[in-house]
């Protein structure tokens, strides 16, 4: 359908260590619980208030699953881009239909960027990002100077 867009962008912290599971097709999937918060000052009391939203993140992109498995732990600060998807299943005990809305990262429309530095004392963040496809590990940290300077137009 032309003229539609399903894109989610979030920056938050992991509420638990990532959960990596193997699907029936043999590929791995990662599940994350991501917290985003907003804070404000209450107009009547002057008190500082905060509201936290929890987001279910599901990652099917193989390259991103590898990054999650190797580098992410509870408390990690990350930026993610994905799509909203609602999953439906039957609860075996009650027989009722259940629904879950998740942010799905798969294919070329996904992005995961780690925002934490290697060392808390570093002044600049060491960004590790993998997006758009499952790249071999050698290409993740490719030096920009290695890129071809010629522009075809």
N, CA, C and O of each residue as an XYZ file, in Angstrom:
612
protein
N       0.844     -1.177      0.000
C       0.000      0.000      0.000
C       0.883      1.232      0.000
O       1.677      1.423      0.921
N       0.761      2.047     -0.988
C       1.543      3.271     -1.073
C       1.049      4.265     -0.026
O      -0.141      4.316      0.285
N       1.969      5.044      0.507
C       1.593      6.087      1.457
C       1.452      5.621      2.886
O       0.856      6.327      3.700
N       1.976      4.457      3.220
C       1.915      4.029      4.619
C       3.330      3.827      5.150
O       4.268      3.587      4.390
N       3.461      3.927      6.463
C       4.766      3.800      7.103
C       4.583      3.124      8.447
O       3.694      3.493      9.214
N       5.406      2.150      8.735
C       5.404      1.473     10.028
C       6.842      1.472     10.512
O       7.613      0.575     10.171
N       7.211      2.476     11.307
C       8.577      2.610     11.789
C       8.560      3.099     13.233
O       7.839      4.034     13.582
N       9.363      2.452     14.058
C       9.477      2.813     15.463
C      10.940      3.124     15.748
O      11.827      2.379     15.332
N      11.193      4.222     16.456
C      12.540      4.587     16.889
C      12.496      4.781     18.400
O      11.670      5.538     18.911
N      13.379      4.100     19.106
C      13.423      4.188     20.564
C      14.854      4.288     21.056
O      15.766      3.698     20.478
N      15.038      5.042     22.128
C      16.296      5.056     22.869
C      15.925      4.730     24.302
O      15.073      5.387     24.901
N      16.571      3.712     24.844
C      16.260      3.324     26.213
C      17.282      2.358     26.758
O      18.314      2.092     26.143
N      16.965      1.837     27.937
C      17.855      0.898     28.625
C      17.202     -0.465     28.736
O      15.988     -0.578     28.907
N      18.031     -1.509     28.634
C      17.525     -2.869     28.766
C      17.177     -3.151     30.229
O      17.960     -2.863     31.134
N      15.995     -3.714     30.441
C      15.540     -4.028     31.791
C      15.991     -5.389     32.268
O      15.858     -5.714     33.448
N      16.528     -6.192     31.357
C      17.013     -7.536     31.693
C      18.041     -7.930     30.642
O      18.136     -7.304     29.586
N      18.807     -8.969     30.938
C      19.729     -9.510     29.931
C      18.910    -10.001     28.739
O      17.803    -10.505     28.923
N      19.432     -9.863     27.530
C      18.709    -10.353     26.350
C      18.460    -11.860     26.439
O      19.255    -12.607     27.009
N      17.348    -12.277     25.866
C      17.001    -13.692     25.818
C      17.204    -14.158     24.376
O      16.571    -13.636     23.458
N      18.074    -15.129     24.181
C      18.358    -15.663     22.843
C      17.772    -17.076     22.776
O      18.067    -17.924     23.618
N      16.937    -17.310     21.758
C      16.342    -18.632     21.584
C      16.530    -19.077     20.146
O      16.680    -18.259     19.239
N      16.518    -20.388     19.956
C      16.629    -20.936     18.614
C      15.234    -21.298     18.115
O      14.452    -21.942     18.814
N      14.942    -20.865     16.881
C      13.648    -21.173     16.274
C      13.707    -22.552     15.634
O      14.776    -23.154     15.539
N      12.546    -23.056     15.192
C      12.487    -24.376     14.573
C      13.318    -24.452     13.296
O      13.792    -25.528     12.934
N      13.503    -23.318     12.606
C      14.308    -23.316     11.381
C      15.813    -23.270     11.672
O      16.620    -23.223     10.744
N      16.194    -23.283     12.964
C      17.606    -23.310     13.334
C      18.228    -21.941     13.547
O      19.334    -21.845     14.078
N      17.537    -20.878     13.142
C      18.074    -19.523     13.324
C      17.743    -19.015     14.716
O      16.771    -19.445     15.339
N      18.578    -18.082     15.197
C      18.368    -17.511     16.521
C      17.485    -16.274     16.456
O      17.455    -15.567     15.449
N      16.774    -16.026     17.535
C      15.965    -14.824     17.702
C      16.322    -14.246     19.067
O      16.543    -14.988     20.024
N      16.377    -12.915     19.153
C      16.679    -12.245     20.419
C      15.442    -11.494     20.884
O      14.735    -10.884     20.081
N      15.190    -11.543     22.169
C      14.077    -10.794     22.774
C      14.665     -9.868     23.828
O      15.470    -10.277     24.665
N      14.241     -8.611     23.766
C      14.723     -7.597     24.703
C      13.539     -6.921     25.379
O      12.450     -6.835     24.811
N      13.762     -6.454     26.574
C      12.795     -5.625     27.283
C      13.446     -4.253     27.431
O      14.442     -4.107     28.141
N      12.883     -3.249     26.761
C      13.488     -1.918     26.703
C      12.623     -0.915     27.457
O      11.412     -0.850     27.244
N      13.240     -0.140     28.332
C      12.534      0.889     29.094
C      12.847      2.263     28.523
O      14.008      2.614     28.310
N      11.791      3.037     28.278
C      11.951      4.446     27.923
C      11.234      5.252     29.001
O      10.185      4.838     29.496
N      11.793      6.391     29.362
C      11.210      7.196     30.435
C      11.047      8.638     30.010
O      11.816      9.164     29.205
N      10.030      9.261     30.569
C       9.885     10.695     30.399
C       9.660     11.285     31.786
O       9.013     10.671     32.635
N      10.194     12.465     32.004
C      10.025     13.092     33.316
C       9.499     14.506     33.127
O       9.706     15.132     32.088
N       8.820     14.991     34.148
C       8.245     16.324     34.121
C       8.086     16.821     35.554
O       8.185     16.058     36.514
N       7.840     18.103     35.665
C       7.619     18.716     36.964
C       6.115     18.917     37.132
O       5.477     19.569     36.305
N       5.551     18.358     38.202
C       4.124     18.483     38.473
C       3.789     19.948     38.755
O       4.419     20.583     39.600
N       2.788     20.482     38.040
C       2.452     21.912     38.166
C       1.890     22.254     39.536
O       2.151     23.341     40.050
N       1.127     21.356     40.139
C       0.510     21.669     41.425
C       1.467     21.508     42.600
O       1.510     22.364     43.483
N       2.235     20.419     42.620
C       3.104     20.153     43.771
C       4.550     20.602     43.551
O       5.306     20.749     44.511
N       4.936     20.819     42.294
C       6.320     21.162     41.999
C       7.247     19.953     42.064
O       8.457     20.071     41.872
N       6.664     18.794     42.337
C       7.433     17.557     42.469
C       7.830     17.016     41.100
O       7.081     17.127     40.129
N       9.033     16.424     41.044
C       9.522     15.811     39.806
C       8.850     14.452     39.643
O       8.906     13.630     40.557
N       8.215     14.195     38.495
C       7.528     12.939     38.225
C       8.210     12.241     37.057
O       8.842     12.884     36.219
N       8.078     10.929     37.010
C       8.660     10.157     35.920
C       7.718      9.012     35.562
O       7.117      8.387     36.436
N       7.601      8.750     34.265
C       6.794      7.634     33.784
C       7.668      6.782     32.881
O       8.322      7.293     31.972
N       7.674      5.479     33.137
C       8.470      4.542     32.340
C       7.545      3.654     31.528
O       6.577      3.103     32.051
N       7.852      3.521     30.250
C       7.144      2.608     29.360
C       8.070      1.436     29.062
O       9.271      1.623     28.870
N       7.513      0.228     29.022
C       8.286     -0.966     28.695
C       7.899     -1.444     27.306
O       6.716     -1.513     26.974
N       8.894     -1.774     26.496
C       8.684     -2.188     25.116
C       9.291     -3.572     24.907
O      10.400     -3.850     25.364
N       8.554     -4.432     24.215
C       9.057     -5.757     23.850
C       9.723     -5.627     22.481
O       9.104     -5.182     21.514
N      10.981     -6.019     22.420
C      11.740     -5.954     21.171
C      12.062     -7.386     20.743
O      12.532     -8.189     21.549
N      11.806     -7.702     19.465
C      12.114     -9.026     18.925
C      13.023     -8.821     17.724
O      12.688     -8.074     16.805
N      14.181     -9.489     17.732
C      15.167     -9.309     16.673
C      15.362    -10.615     15.923
O      15.777    -11.623     16.495
N      15.050    -10.579     14.611
C      15.227    -11.742     13.745
C      16.467    -11.596     12.877
O      16.990    -12.595     12.385
N      16.950    -10.373     12.679
C      18.113    -10.099     11.841
C      19.332    -10.804     12.451
O      19.748    -10.476     13.562
N      19.904    -11.775     11.719
C      20.996    -12.601     12.244
C      22.190    -11.801     12.752
O      22.729    -12.083     13.823
N      22.594    -10.811     11.981
C      23.732     -9.981     12.385
C      23.463     -9.243     13.678
O      24.333     -9.159     14.544
N      22.256     -8.706     13.813
C      21.903     -7.988     15.040
C      21.785     -8.931     16.231
O      22.146     -8.565     17.350
N      21.285    -10.137     16.000
C      21.200    -11.129     17.082
C      22.601    -11.439     17.594
O      22.798    -11.569     18.802
N      23.583    -11.561     16.693
C      24.966    -11.810     17.104
C      25.519    -10.666     17.942
O      26.191    -10.903     18.945
N      25.244     -9.429     17.543
C      25.699     -8.254     18.306
C      25.064     -8.262     19.689
O      25.750     -8.050     20.688
N      23.759     -8.505     19.754
C      23.037     -8.551     21.033
C      23.642     -9.615     21.934
O      23.911     -9.365     23.109
N      23.852    -10.797     21.382
C      24.376    -11.917     22.156
C      25.758    -11.617     22.732
O      26.049    -11.984     23.871
N      26.610    -10.955     21.953
C      27.989    -10.710     22.379
C      28.139     -9.500     23.303
O      28.965     -9.524     24.215
N      27.356     -8.448     23.082
C      27.664     -7.178     23.728
C      26.622     -6.617     24.686
O      26.975     -5.799     25.537
N      25.364     -7.012     24.592
C      24.345     -6.358     25.404
C      24.045     -7.095     26.698
O      23.976     -8.323     26.729
N      23.871     -6.332     27.752
C      23.521     -6.838     29.075
C      22.478     -5.899     29.673
O      22.234     -4.810     29.154
N      21.874     -6.334     30.762
C      20.905     -5.515     31.480
C      21.511     -4.141     31.764
O      22.661     -4.048     32.193
N      20.743     -3.076     31.526
C      21.198     -1.709     31.782
C      21.821     -1.034     30.581
O      22.039      0.177     30.611
N      22.117     -1.777     29.515
C      22.743     -1.185     28.321
C      21.814     -0.145     27.702
O      20.600     -0.335     27.634
N      22.407      0.948     27.258
C      21.667      2.023     26.599
C      21.742      1.791     25.092
O      22.838      1.715     24.536
N      20.587      1.677     24.420
C      20.568      1.362     22.991
C      19.564      2.229     22.237
O      18.589      2.727     22.799
N      19.838      2.389     20.951
C      18.917      3.010     19.998
C      18.461      1.895     19.065
O      19.283      1.154     18.528
N      17.157      1.778     18.875
C      16.654      0.762     17.955
C      15.675      1.376     16.967
O      14.975      2.341     17.277
N      15.641      0.800     15.779
C      14.644      1.130     14.756
C      14.043     -0.178     14.292
O      14.759     -1.129     13.981
N      12.738     -0.219     14.247
C      12.061     -1.424     13.788
C      10.641     -1.112     13.389
O      10.294      0.041     13.131
N       9.815     -2.149     13.338
C       8.419     -2.004     12.954
C       7.525     -2.568     14.045
O       7.884     -3.540     14.710
N       6.358     -1.956     14.230
C       5.365     -2.483     15.154
C       4.686     -3.692     14.536
O       4.329     -3.686     13.358
N       4.513     -4.722     15.340
C       3.802     -5.918     14.889
C       3.000     -6.458     16.070
O       3.485     -6.482     17.202
N       1.779     -6.888     15.800
C       0.948     -7.498     16.831
C       0.850     -8.979     16.543
O       0.495     -9.401     15.442
N       1.172     -9.755     17.556
C       1.173    -11.215     17.444
C      -0.042    -11.745     18.193
O      -0.385    -11.237     19.261
N      -0.692    -12.760     17.641
C      -1.868    -13.377     18.261
C      -1.586    -14.859     18.493
O      -1.007    -15.529     17.637
N      -1.997    -15.364     19.653
C      -1.869    -16.780     19.954
C      -2.983    -17.190     20.910
O      -3.644    -16.344     21.511
N      -3.177    -18.481     21.040
C      -4.188    -19.009     21.965
C      -3.530    -19.434     23.264
O      -2.537    -20.161     23.265
N      -4.094    -18.971     24.369
C      -3.632    -19.379     25.688
C      -4.100    -20.819     25.907
O      -5.300    -21.094     25.904
N      -3.150    -21.733     26.097
C      -3.491    -23.148     26.221
C      -4.342    -23.448     27.442
O      -5.194    -24.335     27.392
N      -4.132    -22.731     28.537
C      -4.883    -23.035     29.758
C      -6.328    -22.519     29.698
O      -7.246    -23.208     30.143
N      -6.536    -21.308     29.147
C      -7.891    -20.740     29.118
C      -8.568    -20.879     27.759
O      -9.791    -20.769     27.669
N      -7.785    -21.121     26.689
C      -8.348    -21.202     25.348
C      -8.662    -19.849     24.725
O      -9.185    -19.778     23.613
N      -8.340    -18.768     25.449
C      -8.627    -17.417     24.954
C      -7.525    -16.930     24.024
O      -6.365    -17.321     24.148
N      -7.917    -16.059     23.082
C      -6.938    -15.420     22.210
C      -6.177    -14.374     23.004
O      -6.771    -13.601     23.756
N      -4.861    -14.352     22.835
C      -3.997    -13.365     23.497
C      -3.274    -12.578     22.415
O      -3.042    -13.083     21.317
N      -2.919    -11.341     22.732
C      -2.239    -10.468     21.789
C      -1.027     -9.834     22.450
O      -1.026     -9.562     23.651
N       0.002     -9.603     21.649
C       1.199     -8.923     22.128
C       1.696     -7.994     21.022
O       1.875     -8.421     19.882
N       1.914     -6.740     21.360
C       2.465     -5.796     20.387
C       3.954     -5.654     20.663
O       4.369     -5.397     21.793
N       4.751     -5.825     19.610
C       6.205     -5.838     19.744
C       6.833     -4.956     18.679
O       6.217     -4.665     17.654
N       8.050     -4.537     18.931
C       8.849     -3.853     17.918
C       9.760     -4.917     17.328
O      10.567     -5.520     18.035
N       9.623     -5.142     16.021
C      10.343     -6.220     15.347
C      11.476     -5.634     14.513
O      11.277     -4.690     13.749
N      12.666     -6.206     14.670
C      13.829     -5.828     13.867
C      14.174     -7.007     12.975
O      14.603     -8.059     13.449
N      13.982     -6.818     11.686
C      14.336     -7.854     10.714
C      14.540     -7.198      9.364
O      13.972     -6.145      9.077
N      15.351     -7.828      8.546
C      15.572     -7.330      7.196
C      16.268     -5.984      7.155
O      17.041     -5.635      8.047
N      15.980     -5.237      6.102
C      16.677     -3.977      5.850
C      16.106     -2.792      6.607
O      16.711     -1.720      6.603
N      14.975     -2.949      7.246
C      14.343     -1.831      7.949
C      14.669     -1.822      9.434
O      13.900     -1.281     10.228
N      15.782     -2.405      9.818
C      16.101     -2.486     11.236
C      17.472     -1.884     11.532
O      18.358     -1.844     10.678
N      17.612     -1.420     12.763
C      18.853     -0.795     13.190
C      18.981     -0.966     14.693
O      18.002     -0.828     15.427
N      20.174     -1.264     15.142
C      20.484     -1.348     16.566
C      21.814     -0.658     16.768
O      22.809     -1.029     16.145
N      21.840      0.346     17.635
C      23.079      1.048     17.941
C      23.298      1.023     19.449
O      22.425      1.419     20.221
N      24.456      0.559     19.853
C      24.812      0.557     21.268
C      25.329      1.947     21.613
O      26.245      2.447     20.960
N      24.755      2.567     22.623
C      25.107      3.943     22.962
C      26.082      4.052     24.127
O      26.601      5.136     24.392
N      26.337      2.968     24.817
C      27.279      2.998     25.946
C      28.706      2.934     25.455
O      28.993      2.284     24.450
N      29.621      3.616     26.172
C      31.040      3.521     25.867
C      31.619      2.262     26.463
O      30.993      1.620     27.306
N      32.835      1.900     26.019
C      33.525      0.728     26.563
C      33.822      0.918     28.044
O      33.808     -0.032     28.827
N      34.086      2.146     28.400
C      34.561      2.468     29.728
C      33.775      3.682     30.214
O      33.653      4.660     29.477
N      33.254      3.647     31.403
C      32.436      4.739     31.933
C      33.216      6.053     32.004
O      32.605      7.122     31.999
N      34.555      6.000     32.070
C      35.364      7.211     32.175
C      35.645      7.858     30.827
O      36.178      8.967     30.775
N      35.295      7.181     29.732
C      35.532      7.766     28.416
C      34.626      8.964     28.227
O      33.471      8.949     28.653
N      35.149     10.012     27.584
C      34.330     11.190     27.366
C      33.426     11.019     26.158
O      32.307     11.531     26.157
N      33.876     10.320     25.141
C      33.036     10.127     23.962
C      32.530      8.698     23.928
O      33.231      7.769     24.328
N      31.318      8.532     23.452
C      30.733      7.197     23.375
C      31.350      6.413     22.241
O      31.617      6.957     21.169
N      31.574      5.146     22.477
C      32.042      4.250     21.428
C      30.803      3.614     20.820
O      30.206      2.723     21.425
N      30.412      4.054     19.643
C      29.190      3.558     19.034
C      29.484      2.321     18.202
O      30.383      2.330     17.361
N      28.739      1.276     18.433
C      28.812      0.084     17.610
C      27.436     -0.059     16.998
O      26.443     -0.157     17.718
N      27.367     -0.072     15.705
C      26.076     -0.133     15.032
C      26.133     -1.155     13.915
O      27.152     -1.313     13.243
N      25.048     -1.825     13.737
C      24.912     -2.691     12.579
C      23.491     -2.508     12.092
O      22.539     -2.656     12.858
N      23.349     -2.188     10.826
C      22.011     -2.014     10.300
C      21.963     -2.446      8.854
O      22.981     -2.801      8.260
N      20.791     -2.412      8.306
C      20.505     -2.651      6.899
C      20.717     -4.078      6.429
O      20.024     -4.500      5.503
N      21.630     -4.851      7.008
C      21.805     -6.235      6.574
C      22.679     -6.985      7.565
O      23.181     -6.402      8.526
N      22.855     -8.252      7.333
C      23.739     -9.062      8.163
C      25.133     -9.002      7.555
O      25.448     -9.751      6.630
N      25.955     -8.118      8.073
C      27.297     -7.940      7.541
C      28.274     -8.838      8.267
O      28.081     -9.126      9.448
N      29.321     -9.290      7.591
C      30.363    -10.033      8.298
C      31.010     -9.130      9.347
O      31.037     -7.910      9.187
N      31.521     -9.719     10.402
C      32.084     -8.937     11.500
C      33.206     -8.003     11.047
O      33.377     -6.930     11.626
N      33.973     -8.389     10.025
C      35.087     -7.532      9.575
C      34.570     -6.182      9.093
O      35.265     -5.175      9.227
N      33.375     -6.145      8.539
C      32.865     -4.910      7.943
C      32.179     -3.999      8.954
O      31.911     -2.840      8.637
N      31.888     -4.480     10.152
C      31.168     -3.651     11.111
C      31.976     -2.408     11.456
O      31.421     -1.309     11.489
N      33.254     -2.552     11.710
C      34.080     -1.417     12.117
C      34.990     -0.950     10.989
O      36.115     -0.516     11.240
N      34.517     -1.033      9.756
C      35.318     -0.638      8.599
C      35.679      0.836      8.701
O      34.831      1.673      9.009
N      36.922      1.141      8.445
C      37.394      2.515      8.504
C      36.809      3.305      7.330
O      36.796      2.832      6.193
N      36.330      4.504      7.621
C      35.717      5.332      6.588
C      36.711      5.659      5.481
O      36.310      5.817      4.329
N      37.991      5.762      5.800
C      38.998      6.097      4.788
C      39.145      4.986      3.747
O      39.679      5.219      2.662
N      38.668      3.764      4.077
C      38.731      2.670      3.123
C      37.683      2.781      2.021
O      37.773      2.095      1.002
N      36.698      3.638      2.224
C      35.621      3.750      1.252
C      36.087      4.476      0.001
O      36.939      5.362      0.074
N      35.539      4.109     -1.131
C      35.863      4.699     -2.409
C      35.363      6.144     -2.456
O      34.194      6.406     -2.172
N      36.241      7.080     -2.813
C      35.877      8.495     -2.843
C      35.151      8.910     -4.102
O      34.605     10.011     -4.165
N      35.134      8.042     -5.114
C      34.501      8.426     -6.371
C      32.983      8.351     -6.257
O      32.430      7.361     -5.779
N      32.320      9.416     -6.705
C      30.863      9.466     -6.718
C      30.434      9.320     -8.172
O      30.944     10.030     -9.039
N      29.496      8.400     -8.455
C      29.165      8.096     -9.842
C      28.310      9.145    -10.553
O      27.877      8.887    -11.676
N      28.048     10.293     -9.973
C      27.237     11.296    -10.659
C      27.831     12.666    -10.547
O      27.268     13.627    -11.072
